[in-house]
Amino acid sequence: MEFFENQHRGPFSGLIFLWRKFQALRLRWQTRKILRALSDKQLKDLGLRREELG
């Protein structure tokens, strides 16, 4: 095993993971908020129904 293969990933790898998960969750919330604001006709144009938004 080479030296670089056995090194620690870094002290902030856990924080970076949490930050990326938070960003993905925030994007999901924003998308749901935008979809909820659309009318039923606009949702139908996208191929969605209001029941599918959850």
mmCIF entry with sequence, helices, sheets and N, C-alpha, C, O atoms, coordinates in Angstrom:
data_MODEL
# 
_entry.id   MODEL 
# 
_entity.id                         1 
_entity.type                       polymer 
_entity.pdbx_number_of_molecules   1 
# 
_entity_poly.entity_id                      1 
_entity_poly.type                           'polypeptide(L)' 
_entity_poly.nstd_linkage                   no 
_entity_poly.nstd_monomer                   no 
_entity_poly.pdbx_seq_one_letter_code       MEFFENQHRGPFSGLIFLWRKFQALRLRWQTRKILRALSDKQLKDLGLRREELG 
_entity_poly.pdbx_seq_one_letter_code_can   MEFFENQHRGPFSGLIFLWRKFQALRLRWQTRKILRALSDKQLKDLGLRREELG 
_entity_poly.pdbx_strand_id                 A 
# 
loop_
_entity_poly_seq.entity_id 
_entity_poly_seq.num 
_entity_poly_seq.mon_id 
_entity_poly_seq.hetero 
1 1  MET n 
1 2  GLU n 
1 3  PHE n 
1 4  PHE n 
1 5  GLU n 
1 6  ASN n 
1 7  GLN n 
1 8  HIS n 
1 9  ARG n 
1 10 GLY n 
1 11 PRO n 
1 12 PHE n 
1 13 SER n 
1 14 GLY n 
1 15 LEU n 
1 16 ILE n 
1 17 PHE n 
1 18 LEU n 
1 19 TRP n 
1 20 ARG n 
1 21 LYS n 
1 22 PHE n 
1 23 GLN n 
1 24 ALA n 
1 25 LEU n 
1 26 ARG n 
1 27 LEU n 
1 28 ARG n 
1 29 TRP n 
1 30 GLN n 
1 31 THR n 
1 32 ARG n 
1 33 LYS n 
1 34 ILE n 
1 35 LEU n 
1 36 ARG n 
1 37 ALA n 
1 38 LEU n 
1 39 SER n 
1 40 ASP n 
1 41 LYS n 
1 42 GLN n 
1 43 LEU n 
1 44 LYS n 
1 45 ASP n 
1 46 LEU n 
1 47 GLY n 
1 48 LEU n 
1 49 ARG n 
1 50 ARG n 
1 51 GLU n 
1 52 GLU n 
1 53 LEU n 
1 54 GLY n 
# 
_struct_asym.id          A 
_struct_asym.entity_id   1 
# 
loop_
_struct_conf.conf_type_id 
_struct_conf.id 
_struct_conf.pdbx_PDB_helix_id 
_struct_conf.beg_label_comp_id 
_struct_conf.beg_label_asym_id 
_struct_conf.beg_label_seq_id 
_struct_conf.pdbx_beg_PDB_ins_code 
_struct_conf.end_label_comp_id 
_struct_conf.end_label_asym_id 
_struct_conf.end_label_seq_id 
_struct_conf.pdbx_end_PDB_ins_code 
_struct_conf.beg_auth_comp_id 
_struct_conf.beg_auth_asym_id 
_struct_conf.beg_auth_seq_id 
_struct_conf.end_auth_comp_id 
_struct_conf.end_auth_asym_id 
_struct_conf.end_auth_seq_id 
_struct_conf.pdbx_PDB_helix_class 
_struct_conf.details 
_struct_conf.pdbx_PDB_helix_length 
HELX_P HELX_P1 AA1 PHE A 4  ? ASN A 6  ? PHE A 4  ASN A 6  5 ? 3  
HELX_P HELX_P2 AA2 SER A 13 ? ALA A 37 ? SER A 13 ALA A 37 1 ? 25 
HELX_P HELX_P3 AA3 ASP A 40 ? LEU A 46 ? ASP A 40 LEU A 46 1 ? 7  
HELX_P HELX_P4 AA4 ARG A 50 ? LEU A 53 ? ARG A 50 LEU A 53 1 ? 4  
# 
_struct_conf_type.id          HELX_P 
_struct_conf_type.criteria    ? 
_struct_conf_type.reference   ? 
# 
loop_
_atom_site.group_PDB 
_atom_site.id 
_atom_site.type_symbol 
_atom_site.label_atom_id 
_atom_site.label_alt_id 
_atom_site.label_comp_id 
_atom_site.label_asym_id 
_atom_site.label_entity_id 
_atom_site.label_seq_id 
_atom_site.pdbx_PDB_ins_code 
_atom_site.Cartn_x 
_atom_site.Cartn_y 
_atom_site.Cartn_z 
_atom_site.occupancy 
_atom_site.B_iso_or_equiv 
_atom_site.pdbx_formal_charge 
_atom_site.auth_seq_id 
_atom_site.auth_comp_id 
_atom_site.auth_asym_id 
_atom_site.auth_atom_id 
_atom_site.pdbx_PDB_model_num 
ATOM 1   N N  . MET A 1 1  ? 0.847   -1.174 0.000   1.00 0.00 ? 1  MET A N  1 
ATOM 2   C CA . MET A 1 1  ? 0.000   0.000  0.000   1.00 0.00 ? 1  MET A CA 1 
ATOM 3   C C  . MET A 1 1  ? 0.894   1.240  0.000   1.00 0.00 ? 1  MET A C  1 
ATOM 4   O O  . MET A 1 1  ? 1.841   1.352  0.779   1.00 0.00 ? 1  MET A O  1 
ATOM 5   N N  . GLU A 1 2  ? 0.572   2.134  -0.869  1.00 0.00 ? 2  GLU A N  1 
ATOM 6   C CA . GLU A 1 2  ? 1.346   3.362  -0.980  1.00 0.00 ? 2  GLU A CA 1 
ATOM 7   C C  . GLU A 1 2  ? 1.031   4.307  0.177   1.00 0.00 ? 2  GLU A C  1 
ATOM 8   O O  . GLU A 1 2  ? 0.019   4.154  0.860   1.00 0.00 ? 2  GLU A O  1 
ATOM 9   N N  . PHE A 1 3  ? 1.896   5.266  0.381   1.00 0.00 ? 3  PHE A N  1 
ATOM 10  C CA . PHE A 1 3  ? 1.737   6.225  1.464   1.00 0.00 ? 3  PHE A CA 1 
ATOM 11  C C  . PHE A 1 3  ? 0.456   7.042  1.316   1.00 0.00 ? 3  PHE A C  1 
ATOM 12  O O  . PHE A 1 3  ? -0.284  7.212  2.285   1.00 0.00 ? 3  PHE A O  1 
ATOM 13  N N  . PHE A 1 4  ? 0.189   7.548  0.116   1.00 0.00 ? 4  PHE A N  1 
ATOM 14  C CA . PHE A 1 4  ? -0.965  8.424  -0.097  1.00 0.00 ? 4  PHE A CA 1 
ATOM 15  C C  . PHE A 1 4  ? -2.284  7.673  0.001   1.00 0.00 ? 4  PHE A C  1 
ATOM 16  O O  . PHE A 1 4  ? -3.324  8.300  0.203   1.00 0.00 ? 4  PHE A O  1 
ATOM 17  N N  . GLU A 1 5  ? -2.278  6.353  -0.134  1.00 0.00 ? 5  GLU A N  1 
ATOM 18  C CA . GLU A 1 5  ? -3.509  5.581  -0.055  1.00 0.00 ? 5  GLU A CA 1 
ATOM 19  C C  . GLU A 1 5  ? -3.985  5.386  1.378   1.00 0.00 ? 5  GLU A C  1 
ATOM 20  O O  . GLU A 1 5  ? -5.151  5.067  1.608   1.00 0.00 ? 5  GLU A O  1 
ATOM 21  N N  . ASN A 1 6  ? -3.098  5.574  2.332   1.00 0.00 ? 6  ASN A N  1 
ATOM 22  C CA . ASN A 1 6  ? -3.436  5.313  3.726   1.00 0.00 ? 6  ASN A CA 1 
ATOM 23  C C  . ASN A 1 6  ? -3.581  6.598  4.537   1.00 0.00 ? 6  ASN A C  1 
ATOM 24  O O  . ASN A 1 6  ? -3.583  6.554  5.767   1.00 0.00 ? 6  ASN A O  1 
ATOM 25  N N  . GLN A 1 7  ? -3.699  7.724  3.873   1.00 0.00 ? 7  GLN A N  1 
ATOM 26  C CA . GLN A 1 7  ? -3.814  8.995  4.581   1.00 0.00 ? 7  GLN A CA 1 
ATOM 27  C C  . GLN A 1 7  ? -5.257  9.252  4.990   1.00 0.00 ? 7  GLN A C  1 
ATOM 28  O O  . GLN A 1 7  ? -6.200  8.756  4.373   1.00 0.00 ? 7  GLN A O  1 
ATOM 29  N N  . HIS A 1 8  ? -5.399  10.039 6.044   1.00 0.00 ? 8  HIS A N  1 
ATOM 30  C CA . HIS A 1 8  ? -6.722  10.455 6.504   1.00 0.00 ? 8  HIS A CA 1 
ATOM 31  C C  . HIS A 1 8  ? -7.319  11.409 5.488   1.00 0.00 ? 8  HIS A C  1 
ATOM 32  O O  . HIS A 1 8  ? -6.592  12.166 4.846   1.00 0.00 ? 8  HIS A O  1 
ATOM 33  N N  . ARG A 1 9  ? -8.621  11.382 5.337   1.00 0.00 ? 9  ARG A N  1 
ATOM 34  C CA . ARG A 1 9  ? -9.287  12.216 4.335   1.00 0.00 ? 9  ARG A CA 1 
ATOM 35  C C  . ARG A 1 9  ? -9.252  13.692 4.690   1.00 0.00 ? 9  ARG A C  1 
ATOM 36  O O  . ARG A 1 9  ? -9.367  14.533 3.798   1.00 0.00 ? 9  ARG A O  1 
ATOM 37  N N  . GLY A 1 10 ? -9.103  14.021 5.917   1.00 0.00 ? 10 GLY A N  1 
ATOM 38  C CA . GLY A 1 10 ? -9.059  15.414 6.324   1.00 0.00 ? 10 GLY A CA 1 
ATOM 39  C C  . GLY A 1 10 ? -10.034 15.677 7.445   1.00 0.00 ? 10 GLY A C  1 
ATOM 40  O O  . GLY A 1 10 ? -11.015 14.949 7.603   1.00 0.00 ? 10 GLY A O  1 
ATOM 41  N N  . PRO A 1 11 ? -9.777  16.706 8.223   1.00 0.00 ? 11 PRO A N  1 
ATOM 42  C CA . PRO A 1 11 ? -10.619 16.969 9.392   1.00 0.00 ? 11 PRO A CA 1 
ATOM 43  C C  . PRO A 1 11 ? -12.017 17.481 9.050   1.00 0.00 ? 11 PRO A C  1 
ATOM 44  O O  . PRO A 1 11 ? -12.922 17.400 9.880   1.00 0.00 ? 11 PRO A O  1 
ATOM 45  N N  . PHE A 1 12 ? -12.201 18.004 7.846   1.00 0.00 ? 12 PHE A N  1 
ATOM 46  C CA . PHE A 1 12 ? -13.477 18.625 7.506   1.00 0.00 ? 12 PHE A CA 1 
ATOM 47  C C  . PHE A 1 12 ? -14.340 17.766 6.593   1.00 0.00 ? 12 PHE A C  1 
ATOM 48  O O  . PHE A 1 12 ? -15.373 18.232 6.113   1.00 0.00 ? 12 PHE A O  1 
ATOM 49  N N  . SER A 1 13 ? -13.943 16.525 6.343   1.00 0.00 ? 13 SER A N  1 
ATOM 50  C CA . SER A 1 13 ? -14.709 15.692 5.417   1.00 0.00 ? 13 SER A CA 1 
ATOM 51  C C  . SER A 1 13 ? -16.128 15.441 5.926   1.00 0.00 ? 13 SER A C  1 
ATOM 52  O O  . SER A 1 13 ? -17.068 15.401 5.132   1.00 0.00 ? 13 SER A O  1 
ATOM 53  N N  . GLY A 1 14 ? -16.292 15.273 7.230   1.00 0.00 ? 14 GLY A N  1 
ATOM 54  C CA . GLY A 1 14 ? -17.627 15.084 7.795   1.00 0.00 ? 14 GLY A CA 1 
ATOM 55  C C  . GLY A 1 14 ? -18.480 16.334 7.683   1.00 0.00 ? 14 GLY A C  1 
ATOM 56  O O  . GLY A 1 14 ? -19.678 16.255 7.413   1.00 0.00 ? 14 GLY A O  1 
ATOM 57  N N  . LEU A 1 15 ? -17.861 17.489 7.890   1.00 0.00 ? 15 LEU A N  1 
ATOM 58  C CA . LEU A 1 15 ? -18.594 18.750 7.768   1.00 0.00 ? 15 LEU A CA 1 
ATOM 59  C C  . LEU A 1 15 ? -18.995 19.022 6.324   1.00 0.00 ? 15 LEU A C  1 
ATOM 60  O O  . LEU A 1 15 ? -20.089 19.521 6.060   1.00 0.00 ? 15 LEU A O  1 
ATOM 61  N N  . ILE A 1 16 ? -18.115 18.694 5.401   1.00 0.00 ? 16 ILE A N  1 
ATOM 62  C CA . ILE A 1 16 ? -18.434 18.883 3.987   1.00 0.00 ? 16 ILE A CA 1 
ATOM 63  C C  . ILE A 1 16 ? -19.604 17.983 3.593   1.00 0.00 ? 16 ILE A C  1 
ATOM 64  O O  . ILE A 1 16 ? -20.502 18.411 2.867   1.00 0.00 ? 16 ILE A O  1 
ATOM 65  N N  . PHE A 1 17 ? -19.595 16.744 4.068   1.00 0.00 ? 17 PHE A N  1 
ATOM 66  C CA . PHE A 1 17 ? -20.696 15.823 3.800   1.00 0.00 ? 17 PHE A CA 1 
ATOM 67  C C  . PHE A 1 17 ? -22.016 16.384 4.324   1.00 0.00 ? 17 PHE A C  1 
ATOM 68  O O  . PHE A 1 17 ? -23.022 16.372 3.615   1.00 0.00 ? 17 PHE A O  1 
ATOM 69  N N  . LEU A 1 18 ? -22.014 16.874 5.562   1.00 0.00 ? 18 LEU A N  1 
ATOM 70  C CA . LEU A 1 18 ? -23.236 17.433 6.150   1.00 0.00 ? 18 LEU A CA 1 
ATOM 71  C C  . LEU A 1 18 ? -23.695 18.670 5.394   1.00 0.00 ? 18 LEU A C  1 
ATOM 72  O O  . LEU A 1 18 ? -24.893 18.853 5.179   1.00 0.00 ? 18 LEU A O  1 
ATOM 73  N N  . TRP A 1 19 ? -22.755 19.523 4.989   1.00 0.00 ? 19 TRP A N  1 
ATOM 74  C CA . TRP A 1 19 ? -23.100 20.741 4.255   1.00 0.00 ? 19 TRP A CA 1 
ATOM 75  C C  . TRP A 1 19 ? -23.755 20.396 2.919   1.00 0.00 ? 19 TRP A C  1 
ATOM 76  O O  . TRP A 1 19 ? -24.734 21.032 2.529   1.00 0.00 ? 19 TRP A O  1 
ATOM 77  N N  . ARG A 1 20 ? -23.226 19.401 2.220   1.00 0.00 ? 20 ARG A N  1 
ATOM 78  C CA . ARG A 1 20 ? -23.811 19.001 0.936   1.00 0.00 ? 20 ARG A CA 1 
ATOM 79  C C  . ARG A 1 20 ? -25.193 18.396 1.117   1.00 0.00 ? 20 ARG A C  1 
ATOM 80  O O  . ARG A 1 20 ? -26.081 18.634 0.299   1.00 0.00 ? 20 ARG A O  1 
ATOM 81  N N  . LYS A 1 21 ? -25.387 17.627 2.163   1.00 0.00 ? 21 LYS A N  1 
ATOM 82  C CA . LYS A 1 21 ? -26.711 17.066 2.437   1.00 0.00 ? 21 LYS A CA 1 
ATOM 83  C C  . LYS A 1 21 ? -27.710 18.173 2.755   1.00 0.00 ? 21 LYS A C  1 
ATOM 84  O O  . LYS A 1 21 ? -28.857 18.131 2.308   1.00 0.00 ? 21 LYS A O  1 
ATOM 85  N N  . PHE A 1 22 ? -27.269 19.169 3.533   1.00 0.00 ? 22 PHE A N  1 
ATOM 86  C CA . PHE A 1 22 ? -28.136 20.300 3.854   1.00 0.00 ? 22 PHE A CA 1 
ATOM 87  C C  . PHE A 1 22 ? -28.512 21.066 2.593   1.00 0.00 ? 22 PHE A C  1 
ATOM 88  O O  . PHE A 1 22 ? -29.670 21.450 2.430   1.00 0.00 ? 22 PHE A O  1 
ATOM 89  N N  . GLN A 1 23 ? -27.557 21.295 1.702   1.00 0.00 ? 23 GLN A N  1 
ATOM 90  C CA . GLN A 1 23 ? -27.846 22.011 0.465   1.00 0.00 ? 23 GLN A CA 1 
ATOM 91  C C  . GLN A 1 23 ? -28.845 21.248 -0.395  1.00 0.00 ? 23 GLN A C  1 
ATOM 92  O O  . GLN A 1 23 ? -29.742 21.851 -0.983  1.00 0.00 ? 23 GLN A O  1 
ATOM 93  N N  . ALA A 1 24 ? -28.699 19.935 -0.473  1.00 0.00 ? 24 ALA A N  1 
ATOM 94  C CA . ALA A 1 24 ? -29.633 19.126 -1.259  1.00 0.00 ? 24 ALA A CA 1 
ATOM 95  C C  . ALA A 1 24 ? -31.037 19.183 -0.659  1.00 0.00 ? 24 ALA A C  1 
ATOM 96  O O  . ALA A 1 24 ? -32.026 19.269 -1.386  1.00 0.00 ? 24 ALA A O  1 
ATOM 97  N N  . LEU A 1 25 ? -31.116 19.136 0.654   1.00 0.00 ? 25 LEU A N  1 
ATOM 98  C CA . LEU A 1 25 ? -32.409 19.208 1.333   1.00 0.00 ? 25 LEU A CA 1 
ATOM 99  C C  . LEU A 1 25 ? -33.061 20.570 1.113   1.00 0.00 ? 25 LEU A C  1 
ATOM 100 O O  . LEU A 1 25 ? -34.265 20.659 0.876   1.00 0.00 ? 25 LEU A O  1 
ATOM 101 N N  . ARG A 1 26 ? -32.255 21.633 1.195   1.00 0.00 ? 26 ARG A N  1 
ATOM 102 C CA . ARG A 1 26 ? -32.778 22.985 0.975   1.00 0.00 ? 26 ARG A CA 1 
ATOM 103 C C  . ARG A 1 26 ? -33.278 23.150 -0.452  1.00 0.00 ? 26 ARG A C  1 
ATOM 104 O O  . ARG A 1 26 ? -34.306 23.792 -0.670  1.00 0.00 ? 26 ARG A O  1 
ATOM 105 N N  . LEU A 1 27 ? -32.579 22.590 -1.422  1.00 0.00 ? 27 LEU A N  1 
ATOM 106 C CA . LEU A 1 27 ? -33.017 22.650 -2.816  1.00 0.00 ? 27 LEU A CA 1 
ATOM 107 C C  . LEU A 1 27 ? -34.333 21.898 -3.003  1.00 0.00 ? 27 LEU A C  1 
ATOM 108 O O  . LEU A 1 27 ? -35.206 22.343 -3.748  1.00 0.00 ? 27 LEU A O  1 
ATOM 109 N N  . ARG A 1 28 ? -34.473 20.762 -2.329  1.00 0.00 ? 28 ARG A N  1 
ATOM 110 C CA . ARG A 1 28 ? -35.717 19.996 -2.399  1.00 0.00 ? 28 ARG A CA 1 
ATOM 111 C C  . ARG A 1 28 ? -36.873 20.805 -1.817  1.00 0.00 ? 28 ARG A C  1 
ATOM 112 O O  . ARG A 1 28 ? -37.967 20.821 -2.382  1.00 0.00 ? 28 ARG A O  1 
ATOM 113 N N  . TRP A 1 29 ? -36.633 21.482 -0.680  1.00 0.00 ? 29 TRP A N  1 
ATOM 114 C CA . TRP A 1 29 ? -37.679 22.313 -0.073  1.00 0.00 ? 29 TRP A CA 1 
ATOM 115 C C  . TRP A 1 29 ? -38.090 23.442 -1.015  1.00 0.00 ? 29 TRP A C  1 
ATOM 116 O O  . TRP A 1 29 ? -39.279 23.723 -1.166  1.00 0.00 ? 29 TRP A O  1 
ATOM 117 N N  . GLN A 1 30 ? -37.121 24.083 -1.642  1.00 0.00 ? 30 GLN A N  1 
ATOM 118 C CA . GLN A 1 30 ? -37.425 25.186 -2.554  1.00 0.00 ? 30 GLN A CA 1 
ATOM 119 C C  . GLN A 1 30 ? -38.231 24.695 -3.755  1.00 0.00 ? 30 GLN A C  1 
ATOM 120 O O  . GLN A 1 30 ? -39.165 25.362 -4.199  1.00 0.00 ? 30 GLN A O  1 
ATOM 121 N N  . THR A 1 31 ? -37.868 23.537 -4.271  1.00 0.00 ? 31 THR A N  1 
ATOM 122 C CA . THR A 1 31 ? -38.588 22.980 -5.419  1.00 0.00 ? 31 THR A CA 1 
ATOM 123 C C  . THR A 1 31 ? -40.033 22.667 -5.047  1.00 0.00 ? 31 THR A C  1 
ATOM 124 O O  . THR A 1 31 ? -40.957 22.972 -5.802  1.00 0.00 ? 31 THR A O  1 
ATOM 125 N N  . ARG A 1 32 ? -40.220 22.060 -3.886  1.00 0.00 ? 32 ARG A N  1 
ATOM 126 C CA . ARG A 1 32 ? -41.586 21.757 -3.442  1.00 0.00 ? 32 ARG A CA 1 
ATOM 127 C C  . ARG A 1 32 ? -42.407 23.026 -3.242  1.00 0.00 ? 32 ARG A C  1 
ATOM 128 O O  . ARG A 1 32 ? -43.592 23.057 -3.573  1.00 0.00 ? 32 ARG A O  1 
ATOM 129 N N  . LYS A 1 33 ? -41.795 24.055 -2.712  1.00 0.00 ? 33 LYS A N  1 
ATOM 130 C CA . LYS A 1 33 ? -42.490 25.325 -2.495  1.00 0.00 ? 33 LYS A CA 1 
ATOM 131 C C  . LYS A 1 33 ? -42.938 25.926 -3.826  1.00 0.00 ? 33 LYS A C  1 
ATOM 132 O O  . LYS A 1 33 ? -44.057 26.424 -3.942  1.00 0.00 ? 33 LYS A O  1 
ATOM 133 N N  . ILE A 1 34 ? -42.068 25.878 -4.817  1.00 0.00 ? 34 ILE A N  1 
ATOM 134 C CA . ILE A 1 34 ? -42.403 26.414 -6.139  1.00 0.00 ? 34 ILE A CA 1 
ATOM 135 C C  . ILE A 1 34 ? -43.518 25.597 -6.773  1.00 0.00 ? 34 ILE A C  1 
ATOM 136 O O  . ILE A 1 34 ? -44.447 26.162 -7.349  1.00 0.00 ? 34 ILE A O  1 
ATOM 137 N N  . LEU A 1 35 ? -43.436 24.267 -6.673  1.00 0.00 ? 35 LEU A N  1 
ATOM 138 C CA . LEU A 1 35 ? -44.469 23.420 -7.277  1.00 0.00 ? 35 LEU A CA 1 
ATOM 139 C C  . LEU A 1 35 ? -45.819 23.606 -6.594  1.00 0.00 ? 35 LEU A C  1 
ATOM 140 O O  . LEU A 1 35 ? -46.857 23.564 -7.255  1.00 0.00 ? 35 LEU A O  1 
ATOM 141 N N  . ARG A 1 36 ? -45.816 23.808 -5.293  1.00 0.00 ? 36 ARG A N  1 
ATOM 142 C CA . ARG A 1 36 ? -47.088 24.026 -4.583  1.00 0.00 ? 36 ARG A CA 1 
ATOM 143 C C  . ARG A 1 36 ? -47.754 25.332 -4.994  1.00 0.00 ? 36 ARG A C  1 
ATOM 144 O O  . ARG A 1 36 ? -48.974 25.465 -4.901  1.00 0.00 ? 36 ARG A O  1 
ATOM 145 N N  . ALA A 1 37 ? -46.954 26.299 -5.450  1.00 0.00 ? 37 ALA A N  1 
ATOM 146 C CA . ALA A 1 37 ? -47.502 27.598 -5.846  1.00 0.00 ? 37 ALA A CA 1 
ATOM 147 C C  . ALA A 1 37 ? -48.115 27.561 -7.249  1.00 0.00 ? 37 ALA A C  1 
ATOM 148 O O  . ALA A 1 37 ? -48.830 28.488 -7.631  1.00 0.00 ? 37 ALA A O  1 
ATOM 149 N N  . LEU A 1 38 ? -47.848 26.518 -8.009  1.00 0.00 ? 38 LEU A N  1 
ATOM 150 C CA . LEU A 1 38 ? -48.387 26.428 -9.367  1.00 0.00 ? 38 LEU A CA 1 
ATOM 151 C C  . LEU A 1 38 ? -49.860 26.028 -9.338  1.00 0.00 ? 38 LEU A C  1 
ATOM 152 O O  . LEU A 1 38 ? -50.333 25.380 -8.405  1.00 0.00 ? 38 LEU A O  1 
ATOM 153 N N  . SER A 1 39 ? -50.563 26.433 -10.381 1.00 0.00 ? 39 SER A N  1 
ATOM 154 C CA . SER A 1 39 ? -51.973 26.057 -10.502 1.00 0.00 ? 39 SER A CA 1 
ATOM 155 C C  . SER A 1 39 ? -52.071 24.615 -10.999 1.00 0.00 ? 39 SER A C  1 
ATOM 156 O O  . SER A 1 39 ? -51.086 24.027 -11.445 1.00 0.00 ? 39 SER A O  1 
ATOM 157 N N  . ASP A 1 40 ? -53.280 24.062 -10.910 1.00 0.00 ? 40 ASP A N  1 
ATOM 158 C CA . ASP A 1 40 ? -53.496 22.684 -11.359 1.00 0.00 ? 40 ASP A CA 1 
ATOM 159 C C  . ASP A 1 40 ? -53.235 22.555 -12.864 1.00 0.00 ? 40 ASP A C  1 
ATOM 160 O O  . ASP A 1 40 ? -52.736 21.528 -13.324 1.00 0.00 ? 40 ASP A O  1 
ATOM 161 N N  . LYS A 1 41 ? -53.570 23.589 -13.618 1.00 0.00 ? 41 LYS A N  1 
ATOM 162 C CA . LYS A 1 41 ? -53.335 23.568 -15.075 1.00 0.00 ? 41 LYS A CA 1 
ATOM 163 C C  . LYS A 1 41 ? -51.832 23.557 -15.367 1.00 0.00 ? 41 LYS A C  1 
ATOM 164 O O  . LYS A 1 41 ? -51.380 22.835 -16.255 1.00 0.00 ? 41 LYS A O  1 
ATOM 165 N N  . GLN A 1 42 ? -51.066 24.345 -14.634 1.00 0.00 ? 42 GLN A N  1 
ATOM 166 C CA . GLN A 1 42 ? -49.620 24.377 -14.840 1.00 0.00 ? 42 GLN A CA 1 
ATOM 167 C C  . GLN A 1 42 ? -48.976 23.045 -14.445 1.00 0.00 ? 42 GLN A C  1 
ATOM 168 O O  . GLN A 1 42 ? -48.049 22.574 -15.103 1.00 0.00 ? 42 GLN A O  1 
ATOM 169 N N  . LEU A 1 43 ? -49.475 22.453 -13.374 1.00 0.00 ? 43 LEU A N  1 
ATOM 170 C CA . LEU A 1 43 ? -48.950 21.147 -12.970 1.00 0.00 ? 43 LEU A CA 1 
ATOM 171 C C  . LEU A 1 43 ? -49.261 20.086 -14.020 1.00 0.00 ? 43 LEU A C  1 
ATOM 172 O O  . LEU A 1 43 ? -48.440 19.209 -14.289 1.00 0.00 ? 43 LEU A O  1 
ATOM 173 N N  . LYS A 1 44 ? -50.457 20.171 -14.613 1.00 0.00 ? 44 LYS A N  1 
ATOM 174 C CA . LYS A 1 44 ? -50.836 19.215 -15.650 1.00 0.00 ? 44 LYS A CA 1 
ATOM 175 C C  . LYS A 1 44 ? -49.913 19.354 -16.861 1.00 0.00 ? 44 LYS A C  1 
ATOM 176 O O  . LYS A 1 44 ? -49.557 18.356 -17.488 1.00 0.00 ? 44 LYS A O  1 
ATOM 177 N N  . ASP A 1 45 ? -49.526 20.587 -17.192 1.00 0.00 ? 45 ASP A N  1 
ATOM 178 C CA . ASP A 1 45 ? -48.587 20.794 -18.290 1.00 0.00 ? 45 ASP A CA 1 
ATOM 179 C C  . ASP A 1 45 ? -47.240 20.125 -18.007 1.00 0.00 ? 45 ASP A C  1 
ATOM 180 O O  . ASP A 1 45 ? -46.550 19.703 -18.935 1.00 0.00 ? 45 ASP A O  1 
ATOM 181 N N  . LEU A 1 46 ? -46.873 20.028 -16.751 1.00 0.00 ? 46 LEU A N  1 
ATOM 182 C CA . LEU A 1 46 ? -45.619 19.371 -16.365 1.00 0.00 ? 46 LEU A CA 1 
ATOM 183 C C  . LEU A 1 46 ? -45.778 17.858 -16.220 1.00 0.00 ? 46 LEU A C  1 
ATOM 184 O O  . LEU A 1 46 ? -44.797 17.134 -16.053 1.00 0.00 ? 46 LEU A O  1 
ATOM 185 N N  . GLY A 1 47 ? -47.016 17.396 -16.286 1.00 0.00 ? 47 GLY A N  1 
ATOM 186 C CA . GLY A 1 47 ? -47.270 15.963 -16.143 1.00 0.00 ? 47 GLY A CA 1 
ATOM 187 C C  . GLY A 1 47 ? -47.390 15.535 -14.694 1.00 0.00 ? 47 GLY A C  1 
ATOM 188 O O  . GLY A 1 47 ? -47.146 14.375 -14.362 1.00 0.00 ? 47 GLY A O  1 
ATOM 189 N N  . LEU A 1 48 ? -47.764 16.468 -13.829 1.00 0.00 ? 48 LEU A N  1 
ATOM 190 C CA . LEU A 1 48 ? -47.908 16.176 -12.397 1.00 0.00 ? 48 LEU A CA 1 
ATOM 191 C C  . LEU A 1 48 ? -49.338 16.440 -11.949 1.00 0.00 ? 48 LEU A C  1 
ATOM 192 O O  . LEU A 1 48 ? -50.085 17.174 -12.597 1.00 0.00 ? 48 LEU A O  1 
ATOM 193 N N  . ARG A 1 49 ? -49.699 15.833 -10.837 1.00 0.00 ? 49 ARG A N  1 
ATOM 194 C CA . ARG A 1 49 ? -50.955 16.113 -10.168 1.00 0.00 ? 49 ARG A CA 1 
ATOM 195 C C  . ARG A 1 49 ? -50.669 16.627 -8.777  1.00 0.00 ? 49 ARG A C  1 
ATOM 196 O O  . ARG A 1 49 ? -49.609 16.355 -8.212  1.00 0.00 ? 49 ARG A O  1 
ATOM 197 N N  . ARG A 1 50 ? -51.599 17.362 -8.228  1.00 0.00 ? 50 ARG A N  1 
ATOM 198 C CA . ARG A 1 50 ? -51.404 17.943 -6.899  1.00 0.00 ? 50 ARG A CA 1 
ATOM 199 C C  . ARG A 1 50 ? -51.187 16.850 -5.835  1.00 0.00 ? 50 ARG A C  1 
ATOM 200 O O  . ARG A 1 50 ? -50.450 17.056 -4.871  1.00 0.00 ? 50 ARG A O  1 
ATOM 201 N N  . GLU A 1 51 ? -51.831 15.691 -6.018  1.00 0.00 ? 51 GLU A N  1 
ATOM 202 C CA . GLU A 1 51 ? -51.687 14.599 -5.047  1.00 0.00 ? 51 GLU A CA 1 
ATOM 203 C C  . GLU A 1 51 ? -50.268 14.047 -5.020  1.00 0.00 ? 51 GLU A C  1 
ATOM 204 O O  . GLU A 1 51 ? -49.835 13.510 -4.001  1.00 0.00 ? 51 GLU A O  1 
ATOM 205 N N  . GLU A 1 52 ? -49.548 14.172 -6.115  1.00 0.00 ? 52 GLU A N  1 
ATOM 206 C CA . GLU A 1 52 ? -48.194 13.643 -6.200  1.00 0.00 ? 52 GLU A CA 1 
ATOM 207 C C  . GLU A 1 52 ? -47.159 14.520 -5.495  1.00 0.00 ? 52 GLU A C  1 
ATOM 208 O O  . GLU A 1 52 ? -46.040 14.079 -5.234  1.00 0.00 ? 52 GLU A O  1 
ATOM 209 N N  . LEU A 1 53 ? -47.532 15.743 -5.195  1.00 0.00 ? 53 LEU A N  1 
ATOM 210 C CA . LEU A 1 53 ? -46.565 16.660 -4.573  1.00 0.00 ? 53 LEU A CA 1 
ATOM 211 C C  . LEU A 1 53 ? -46.293 16.305 -3.118  1.00 0.00 ? 53 LEU A C  1 
ATOM 212 O O  . LEU A 1 53 ? -45.183 16.508 -2.626  1.00 0.00 ? 53 LEU A O  1 
ATOM 213 N N  . GLY A 1 54 ? -47.267 15.794 -2.450  1.00 0.00 ? 54 GLY A N  1 
ATOM 214 C CA . GLY A 1 54 ? -47.104 15.353 -1.068  1.00 0.00 ? 54 GLY A CA 1 
ATOM 215 C C  . GLY A 1 54 ? -46.780 16.398 -0.150  1.00 0.00 ? 54 GLY A C  1 
ATOM 216 O O  . GLY A 1 54 ? -46.619 16.143 1.044   1.00 0.00 ? 54 GLY A O  1 
# 
